[in-house]
Amino acid sequence: MRKLALLTLSLVSLGACTVGPDFQRPDVRSTAHWAEPQGRQAASRAVSDPLEEQWWDVFHDPQLSALVRRALSDNLDLKLASSRLQQSRAVRQVTSAGRYPEVSADGNYGRKRNSANGLSDPSGNNGRSAFNLWDAGFAASWELDFWGRVRRETEAANATLQVAENDRRAVLLSVLAETAQDYIQLRGVQSTRAVTEQNLDVARRSLKLSQLRLADGVATHLDVAEAAAQVAAIEARLPDLQQRQDQLINALSLLMGQAPQALHAQLSPDGAVPQTQRQVAIGLPSQLAERRPDIRQAEARLHAATASIGVAKGDFYPRITLSGSLGSQAMQLSDLGSWGSRTFAFGPSLSLPLFNGGRLQGMLDLREAQQQEAALAYQQTVLRAWHEIDDQLTRYNASQLRRGSLAEAVRQNQIALDTAQHQYVEGVVDFVNVLTVQSALLATQEQWVESSTGVSLAMVGLYKALGGGWESVYPLQTAGR
């Protein structure tokens, strides 16, 4: 009994051993506050308040929010990512099954005839007659995971599942951002078209005015020709804007999993560009590693690579498998359940690698190199994330400043156009002055619409760089569940 107790304790202690390094979560160094953009600060700026999970609602555009909800349910990329996640879960289940015993039941019947000169003939007729053989029973086998190789395989499978989970979150984040960006650009194109049509009306009035003045003898054919050319030049802008609108509607239809132009009736009416709010809550820098899917994915890859080292090291150690069987064998079906027909076998088996030409060492070296690569990839992913956020903060600030300056330019150009038109009517300036000022007004108005669109796009880019939005749809899950 004492020897049995010592053997049991030894087996338990071996079972608690796990070869290979234990995964240590990388330490992400972060600053206490986000960096302020250099130079003049815009009115709307980032603050460290908790990040809004459903950030698309901060634009207060019901149609944008409705499109996002529709994309979450119908987008095909999301469905593909979910399918890949289901495959990863199945792979994890297959791998983790190695921790448990494998039990099977079997049964067979055969009509046989043995050789008279070979093995013994159970029929007793020296191979001159056939016989029946019934066989049924259970078999079980279980690899004793003394060195933790199977546990490391399961650990790597769990980490790989986390990679797939964060891949789906990254796809979701991309779909959210792309939906908002396409919608904002669509509204920007429609606003540009509205500005172009307003300028076209002004140009047509100028053409009519020049024609009337020509009839009165106070204008020239040159004035009329220049006014007509201005009308045609502005009209030429409209087809490109219409094409761009149709392309964006198609892009949104694709994101919704719909046919081309399926959303035309819903989105073709003009709408304003969604505007940003006074302050943008972007959370704390320390929360970045918990939120961005690509950082979480890089960490999971590092975890899987670290666990794979333990699997490779475990292949150097013996594999001990317990196996056994219990059944019944008889030549008559009526005897199959009798006590005398019982069969059994049990015992351990051991497999120890002695020579493999360096294959195991090569695999261990490969896993260690892959772990080093995954660690460097994690550092690079975190560093890239910080750069993306800093770039987006700078872009958001700069786009606001540009929009403010262009708004003043539009106001001054509008005053200049009104003044030039009055002076032309009074005969103080030539018609070319009116055309020049009108062209400048149209250009600054288009630039203002572009900058206003750019402000909202910069906010979307900032939220995407922060990695927000997936939490309310795909909450954190434990891969080992």
C-alpha positions in Angstrom: 0.0 0.0 0.0 2.9 2.3 0.8 4.5 1.7 -2.6 1.1 2.2 -4.3 0.6 5.5 -2.5 4.1 6.6 -3.5 3.4 5.6 -7.1 0.1 7.5 -7.1 1.8 10.7 -5.7 4.5 10.4 -8.4 1.9 10.1 -11.2 0.0 13.1 -9.8 3.1 15.2 -9.6 4.0 14.3 -13.2 0.5 15.1 -14.3 0.8 18.6 -12.8 4.0 19.2 -14.9 3.6 21.1 -18.1 6.6 21.5 -20.4 7.4 24.7 -22.2 7.1 28.4 -21.2 4.0 29.8 -19.6 2.4 32.7 -21.5 2.9 36.1 -20.0 0.7 38.9 -21.3 2.9 41.6 -22.9 3.2 44.8 -21.0 1.8 47.6 -23.1 3.3 51.0 -22.2 0.9 53.8 -22.6 0.8 57.4 -21.7 -1.6 58.9 -19.2 -3.2 61.3 -21.7 -3.6 61.5 -25.5 -1.1 63.7 -27.3 -2.5 67.2 -28.3 -2.1 68.1 -32.0 0.6 70.7 -32.6 -0.3 74.3 -33.5 -3.7 75.9 -33.2 -6.5 73.9 -31.7 -9.9 73.5 -33.2 -13.2 74.0 -31.4 -14.1 70.2 -31.2 -11.4 68.2 -29.6 -10.9 64.7 -28.0 -11.5 64.1 -24.3 -10.7 61.1 -22.2 -14.3 60.3 -21.3 -15.5 56.7 -21.8 -15.7 55.8 -25.5 -19.2 55.6 -26.8 -19.7 52.0 -27.9 -22.3 52.8 -30.5 -20.3 55.7 -31.8 -22.3 56.0 -35.1 -25.2 57.4 -33.0 -23.1 60.5 -32.0 -23.8 61.9 -35.5 -27.6 62.0 -34.7 -28.5 60.8 -38.2 -31.3 58.3 -38.0 -30.7 57.0 -41.5 -27.0 56.3 -40.8 -27.9 54.5 -37.6 -30.5 52.4 -39.5 -27.9 51.5 -42.2 -25.4 50.4 -39.5 -28.0 48.2 -37.9 -28.9 46.7 -41.2 -25.2 46.0 -42.0 -24.8 44.2 -38.7 -27.5 41.7 -39.6 -27.1 41.4 -43.4 -23.4 42.0 -44.3 -21.9 39.0 -46.0 -18.3 39.6 -44.8 -19.6 39.4 -41.2 -21.4 36.2 -42.0 -18.2 34.8 -43.5 -16.2 35.8 -40.4 -18.8 34.1 -38.2 -18.5 31.0 -40.3 -14.7 31.0 -39.9 -15.2 31.4 -36.1 -17.5 28.4 -36.1 -14.8 26.4 -37.8 -12.2 27.5 -35.2 -14.5 26.4 -32.4 -14.9 23.0 -34.1 -11.1 22.7 -34.4 -10.7 23.7 -30.7 -13.2 21.0 -29.8 -11.4 18.4 -31.8 -8.0 19.3 -30.2 -9.3 19.5 -26.6 -10.9 16.0 -27.0 -7.4 14.6 -26.5 -7.6 15.4 -22.8 -10.3 12.8 -22.2 -10.4 9.0 -22.6 -11.7 7.6 -25.9 -14.3 4.8 -25.6 -15.8 2.9 -28.4 -18.1 -0.1 -28.9 -17.8 -2.6 -31.6 -19.5 -5.8 -32.8 -19.1 -8.1 -35.8 -20.2 -11.4 -37.2 -18.4 -13.5 -39.7 -18.8 -16.8 -41.4 -15.3 -18.3 -41.7 -13.3 -21.4 -42.6 -9.7 -21.9 -41.4 -6.9 -23.8 -43.1 -6.3 -27.4 -42.0 -2.5 -26.7 -42.1 -2.6 -23.3 -40.4 -3.9 -22.0 -37.1 -6.2 -24.1 -35.0 -9.6 -24.6 -36.4 -12.3 -23.8 -33.7 -14.8 -25.9 -35.7 -12.8 -29.0 -34.8 -13.0 -30.4 -38.4 -9.4 -29.5 -39.5 -10.6 -26.9 -41.9 -13.2 -29.2 -43.6 -16.2 -27.0 -42.5 -17.0 -23.4 -42.0 -18.1 -21.9 -38.6 -19.8 -18.8 -37.2 -18.0 -16.2 -35.0 -19.8 -13.6 -33.0 -17.8 -10.8 -31.4 -19.0 -7.7 -29.4 -17.4 -5.5 -26.7 -16.0 -2.2 -25.6 -12.6 -0.6 -26.0 -11.0 2.4 -24.3 -7.7 4.3 -24.5 -6.4 7.3 -22.7 -3.0 9.1 -23.2 -1.7 10.1 -19.8 -0.6 13.7 -20.2 2.3 13.5 -17.8 4.3 16.3 -19.5 1.4 18.6 -20.4 1.8 18.2 -24.2 -2.0 17.7 -24.6 -2.7 20.6 -22.3 -0.4 22.8 -24.4 -2.2 21.7 -27.5 -5.5 22.7 -26.0 -4.0 26.0 -24.8 -2.8 26.8 -28.3 -6.2 25.8 -29.7 -8.0 28.2 -27.3 -5.6 31.0 -28.3 -6.3 30.3 -32.0 -10.0 30.5 -31.3 -9.4 33.9 -29.8 -7.6 34.9 -33.0 -10.8 34.0 -34.9 -13.0 35.8 -32.5 -11.0 39.0 -32.9 -10.8 38.5 -36.6 -14.6 38.7 -36.6 -14.5 41.8 -34.4 -12.0 43.4 -36.9 -14.3 42.6 -39.8 -17.2 44.2 -37.8 -15.2 47.3 -37.1 -14.3 47.6 -40.8 -17.9 47.2 -41.8 -19.0 49.8 -39.3 -16.4 52.3 -40.5 -17.0 51.6 -44.2 -20.7 52.0 -43.8 -20.3 55.4 -42.1 -17.7 56.6 -44.5 -19.7 55.7 -47.6 -22.8 57.3 -46.2 -20.9 60.5 -45.2 -19.3 60.7 -48.6 -22.7 60.2 -50.3 -24.1 63.1 -48.4 -21.0 65.1 -49.3 -21.5 64.4 -53.0 -25.1 65.4 -52.7 -24.2 68.6 -51.0 -21.6 69.3 -53.7 -24.3 68.7 -56.3 -26.7 71.1 -54.6 -24.0 73.8 -54.5 -23.2 73.2 -58.2 -26.9 73.4 -59.1 -27.2 76.7 -57.1 -24.2 78.1 -59.0 -25.8 76.8 -62.3 -28.9 78.9 -61.5 -26.7 81.9 -60.9 -24.8 81.3 -64.2 -28.1 80.9 -66.1 -29.4 84.2 -64.7 -26.1 85.9 -65.7 -26.5 84.4 -69.2 -30.0 85.8 -69.4 -28.9 89.1 -68.1 -26.1 89.3 -70.7 -28.5 88.4 -73.5 -30.9 91.2 -72.4 -28.1 93.7 -72.2 -27.0 92.6 -75.7 -30.5 93.3 -76.9 -30.3 96.7 -75.3 -27.0 97.4 -77.0 -25.0 97.7 -73.7 -23.3 94.2 -73.9 -21.3 92.4 -76.5 -21.4 89.0 -78.0 -18.3 88.2 -76.1 -20.2 88.7 -72.8 -22.9 86.3 -74.0 -20.5 83.7 -75.2 -18.5 83.8 -71.9 -21.7 83.5 -69.9 -22.9 80.5 -72.0 -19.5 78.8 -71.6 -19.8 79.3 -67.9 -23.2 77.6 -67.9 -21.9 74.7 -69.9 -18.8 74.3 -67.7 -20.9 74.1 -64.6 -23.4 71.7 -66.2 -20.4 69.4 -67.1 -19.8 68.8 -63.4 -23.2 67.3 -62.7 -22.8 63.9 -64.6 -19.7 63.0 -62.6 -21.4 63.9 -59.3 -24.4 61.7 -60.3 -22.0 58.8 -61.2 -20.3 59.2 -57.9 -23.6 59.2 -56.0 -24.7 56.0 -57.8 -21.3 54.3 -57.0 -21.7 55.2 -53.3 -25.3 53.9 -53.2 -24.0 50.7 -54.8 -21.2 50.4 -52.2 -23.8 50.8 -49.4 -26.1 48.2 -51.1 -23.2 45.8 -51.2 -22.5 46.3 -47.5 -26.1 45.5 -46.8 -25.9 42.4 -48.9 -28.3 43.8 -51.5 -28.3 44.0 -55.3 -27.0 47.1 -57.1 -29.2 50.2 -56.7 -31.4 48.4 -54.1 -31.1 51.5 -51.8 -31.5 54.1 -54.6 -35.0 55.1 -53.6 -34.0 55.4 -50.0 -30.7 57.3 -50.4 -31.0 59.3 -53.6 -33.0 62.2 -52.0 -30.5 64.8 -50.8 -29.4 64.9 -47.2 -27.0 66.9 -45.1 -23.5 65.7 -44.2 -23.7 64.3 -40.6 -21.9 66.7 -38.3 -19.6 66.0 -35.3 -20.3 67.0 -31.8 -18.5 69.6 -29.6 -16.4 67.0 -27.7 -15.3 63.6 -28.8 -15.0 61.0 -26.0 -12.2 58.6 -26.9 -11.5 56.9 -23.6 -8.1 56.4 -21.9 -4.9 55.3 -23.6 -4.6 52.4 -21.2 -7.8 50.9 -22.7 -6.4 50.6 -26.2 -5.0 47.1 -25.9 -8.3 45.8 -24.5 -10.3 47.4 -27.3 -8.5 47.2 -30.7 -9.2 43.8 -32.3 -5.9 43.7 -34.1 -3.9 44.1 -30.8 -6.0 41.4 -29.1 -5.5 39.2 -32.2 -1.7 39.7 -32.1 -1.7 38.9 -28.4 -3.7 35.7 -29.1 -1.2 34.7 -31.9 1.6 35.2 -29.4 -0.2 33.1 -26.9 -0.7 30.3 -29.4 2.9 30.4 -30.5 4.1 30.2 -26.9 1.9 27.2 -26.2 3.2 25.5 -29.4 6.7 25.5 -27.9 5.4 23.3 -25.1 3.8 21.0 -27.6 7.1 20.7 -29.4 9.0 20.0 -26.2 6.4 17.5 -25.1 7.2 15.4 -28.2 10.7 14.7 -26.7 9.2 12.8 -23.8 7.6 9.4 -23.7 3.9 8.9 -24.5 2.2 6.6 -22.1 -1.3 5.3 -23.1 -3.6 3.2 -21.1 -5.8 0.9 -23.2 -8.2 -1.9 -22.5 -11.1 -3.9 -23.9 -13.9 -5.9 -22.5 -16.2 -8.1 -24.7 -17.7 -11.4 -25.5 -16.9 -13.9 -28.3 -18.8 -17.0 -29.2 -19.5 -19.3 -32.2 -23.2 -19.4 -31.4 -25.2 -16.3 -30.9 -27.0 -17.8 -27.9 -23.6 -18.2 -26.2 -22.5 -14.6 -26.8 -23.8 -13.3 -23.4 -22.6 -16.2 -21.3 -19.8 -15.9 -18.7 -17.6 -18.3 -20.5 -17.5 -16.2 -23.6 -16.0 -13.1 -21.9 -12.8 -11.6 -23.3 -10.7 -8.8 -21.8 -7.4 -7.1 -22.3 -5.7 -4.1 -20.6 -2.4 -2.6 -20.0 -0.2 0.5 -20.7 1.8 1.2 -23.8 4.9 3.4 -24.0 6.4 5.2 -27.0 9.8 6.9 -26.7 11.5 8.7 -29.6 15.1 7.5 -29.9 16.2 8.7 -33.3 14.4 10.9 -35.8 17.2 12.7 -37.7 16.7 16.0 -35.9 13.1 16.4 -36.8 11.9 17.1 -33.2 14.7 19.5 -32.6 14.0 21.3 -35.9 10.3 21.6 -34.9 11.2 23.0 -31.6 13.5 25.6 -33.2 10.7 26.5 -35.6 8.2 27.0 -32.8 10.6 29.2 -30.9 11.4 31.3 -33.9 7.6 31.7 -34.6 7.1 32.8 -31.0 9.8 35.5 -31.4 8.1 36.6 -34.7 4.7 36.8 -32.9 6.3 38.9 -30.1 7.7 41.3 -32.6 4.4 41.4 -34.6 2.6 42.3 -31.4 5.0 45.2 -30.7 4.6 46.4 -34.3 0.8 46.2 -34.1 0.7 48.3 -30.9 3.1 50.9 -32.3 1.1 51.1 -35.5 -2.1 51.6 -33.5 -0.6 54.6 -31.6 0.6 56.1 -34.9 -2.9 55.7 -36.4 -4.6 57.4 -33.5 -2.1 60.3 -33.5 -2.6 60.7 -37.2 -6.4 60.7 -36.9 -6.3 63.2 -34.1 -4.2 65.5 -36.2 -6.4 65.0 -39.2 -9.5 65.8 -37.2 -8.0 69.0 -35.8 -6.6 70.1 -39.2 -9.9 69.4 -41.1 -11.8 71.5 -38.7 -9.4 74.4 -39.1 -9.6 74.1 -42.8 -13.4 74.1 -42.8 -13.4 77.3 -40.7 -11.1 79.1 -43.1 -13.1 77.9 -46.1 -16.3 79.1 -44.6 -14.9 82.6 -44.3 -13.6 82.3 -47.9 -17.1 81.3 -49.1 -18.7 84.3 -47.3 -16.2 86.7 -48.8 -16.6 85.3 -52.3 -20.4 85.6 -52.0 -20.0 89.3 -51.1 -17.6 89.7 -54.0 -20.0 88.1 -56.5 -22.9 90.2 -55.3 -20.7 93.3 -55.7 -19.5 92.3 -59.1 -23.0 91.6 -60.4 -24.2 95.0 -59.3 -21.2 96.8 -60.8 -21.6 94.9 -64.0 -25.2 96.0 -64.2 -24.1 99.6 -63.6 -21.4 99.2 -66.2 -18.5 99.7 -63.8 -16.8 96.4 -64.5 -16.6 93.9 -67.4 -18.5 90.7 -67.4 -15.2 88.7 -67.1 -15.0 90.0 -63.5 -18.4 88.4 -62.7 -17.3 85.1 -64.2 -14.0 85.1 -62.3 -15.7 85.8 -59.0 -18.4 83.2 -59.7 -15.8 80.5 -60.5 -13.9 81.4 -57.3 -17.2 81.1 -55.3 -18.0 77.7 -56.8 -14.5 76.4 -56.1 -14.5 77.5 -52.4 -18.0 76.2 -51.9 -17.0 72.8 -53.2 -13.9 72.9 -51.0 -16.0 73.8 -48.0 -18.3 70.9 -48.6 -15.3 68.6 -49.0 -13.7 69.9 -45.8 -17.0 69.5 -43.9 -17.2 65.9 -45.2 -13.6 65.5 -44.2 -14.3 66.5 -40.6 -16.9 63.7 -40.2 -14.7 61.2 -42.0 -11.8 62.1 -39.7 -14.1 61.3 -36.7 -15.0 58.0 -38.2 -11.3 57.2 -38.8 -10.6 58.2 -35.2 -13.2 55.8 -33.9 -11.9 53.0 -36.1 -8.3 53.6 -35.0 -9.5 53.4 -31.4 -11.1 50.1 -32.2 -14.5 51.0 -30.8 -17.9 49.7 -31.8 -17.8 45.9 -31.6 -18.3 45.6 -27.9 -22.0 46.2 -28.1 -22.4 43.5 -30.8 -19.8 40.9 -29.9 -19.1 41.2 -26.2 -15.9 39.7 -24.7 -16.0 35.9 -24.5 -13.7 33.4 -22.9 -12.3 31.1 -25.5 -12.2 28.2 -23.1 -15.9 28.0 -22.7 
